[in-house]
Amino acid sequence: MIDDDFVKALLEGRDFISIKHRDDCLTLDCLPDSLIDFCKHLRDDQTFDLLVDLTAVDHGEEADNRFQVVLHLYSLIHKSYLRLHVACPDNQSPCIPSLSSVFPAANWHERETFDMFGIKFTDHPNLKRILMWDDYPYFPLRKEFPLAGIEVPLPAADVAEVTGADVDPAPMMGGPFVASGNGRMSEAEPRAKDESWTEESEKPL
Amino acid sequence: MSTTVKEVQIGDVGAQAAAHADGERMSLNVGPSHPTTHGVLRLLMELDGDLITRCEPVLGYLHRGDEKIAENMTYNQFVPYTDRLDYLAPLANNVAYAITVEKLAGLKLPERCEAIRVLVCEMARISSHLLGMGVFGMDAGAWTPFMYTFTEREKLYTLFEELTGARFTTSYTRIGGVARDLPEGWMSKVEKFVDELPKAIDEVEKLLTRNRIFLDRTEGIGTISKEDAIAYGLTGPNLRASGVDLDLRKDKPYSGYEKYEFDVPIGTKGDCYDRYLVRIEEVRQSILIVKQVIASMPGGLWYAEDAKKIFAPPKEKVMTSMEELIQNFMIVTEGPQVPAGETYFEAENPKGALGFYLVSKGGGVPYRLKIRAPSFCNLSILEKLVPGHMLSDITVILGSLDFVMGECDR
């Protein structure tokens, strides 16, 4: 049972974690340095052995701790989820220890998080991009990355040489995208409706 | 004079010869466009004769940036994108997404809405498993079962079309309800379908379940141990076939699943054959659930009535009443209003646990929406599972894992 006693026992003697109040499941804040040991404890002693999800949230360039890694563990015994928040200490080159030695499932999740946010996982056996191609220069889920994308060279250099093609941003005209993600939609709308260009007339540089 | 007969499998001889012939390794690409990969999965393999020594899955060929897209549109606008995750069970994805947002909004839905959602989820499961079984048979060399299962799927699609207006991309749920009530007489058609379905499943079972060739190709192949299945985060039928009793419909009931009686089939060995058996039985259990839902379908509304800032009012009221017109306008322009916070919800989808991790900073647009795709996690075990198998086992292993790249790459 996940009750107050359970939480109290879990917190005792561990000043590197603190509890956060969330309605849906037990949520703990954990310092990156103690993450691996704490996860081993959760897996071996507390039956939270199924890593269901590992991802990150980008809180924007102004935030103190911009990147926050979020883990969800599931216990088959307690029939309950547990959420771990890990704040990445450095905004410029975010980095936390890799969990792939504790949960093999973390391997791909961490590759995806690295691919999308540029968070480095130290001691990861194979930290390379998983959804984008290997030489892709940006981290698309960071907040400053534009929805339409940024022009980049074609992944296949030999094809690019012959055709002169590159990867273009997607046309936004007529799309349903109308908001920046924070703030009211009606205020955000004029910004997205960039009518200075269409599919027919090129986007001004 | 007595003769001794020694059973020799041809594949073994080749593998042994290759193992001793001071191996020159060959690399082989399967995919990204190859019939066994069911989409655009690419497997980079290293072969020693016919024996696979290394396998590296390469993903991302179908990556559309769904999570980025979600951050730039209102909650309801994202519903059609969920159709395109696991596009073999779009209704189940719609429901899982809607429940996530409703969970954060703290919305309580009327019983009828929940029952409709269970009904469509189970129909989606039947549809997805029918495809999974049919194609699995085809991967193992049996064409005919595929024809039987696709005939049944076609009937299901006709029912989906009548309900949602689309065969494939259903977009049936809205945040706080469903798009429309069940059409008149629709439930009796569903009932007729589920009454006839067991006969078709029996036919498929006659063709496959005790088929010698099918057994030879699937039994003992692609065995996943209980420990590995948990360590690699497998979910759904693939996890249950390995003997782990985890079904979120039972363990974390949502949308009123606790009201229905059904069994959760569990495998013993975790090989390809077990995964097939689990799916067959799940279809039979889904039929039972569908029948129970139809028998006990409650009356009332199919949307949350008190959710004025979340669910758009019925169209006839929008056209005639000022207040409803404003309400509709606000929901369309601003999006359903969801409080700030975070939540994680997983639904037991046909392919496994489809999870959504939603972070909201208030307003009508998600701040972050992470899609935890079951196919993505299920495929991560390939690196460990495939080495040691023969090249010809690849088709069977991939077929038995029953994945969808649309959901894996997002």
Interface residues (C-beta under 8 A of the other chain):
Chain A: R22 D23 D24 C25 D49 L50 L51 V52 D53 T55 V57 D58 V70 H72 L76 K79 Y81 R83 F103 P104 A105 N107 W108 E112 M116 R129 I130 L131 M132 W133 P140 L141 F145 L147 P176 F177 V178 A179 S180 G181 N182 G183 R184 M185 S186 E189
Chain B: L59 G60 H63 G65 E67 K68 I69 E71 N72 M73 T74 Q77 K103 G106 D228 I230 A231 Y232 G233 T235 V244 D245 L246 D251 K252 T333 E334 G335 G341 E342 T343 Y344 F345 E346 A353 G355 Y357 V359 K361 G363 G364 V365 P366 Y367 R368 K370 R372 F376 C377 S380 K384 D409 R410
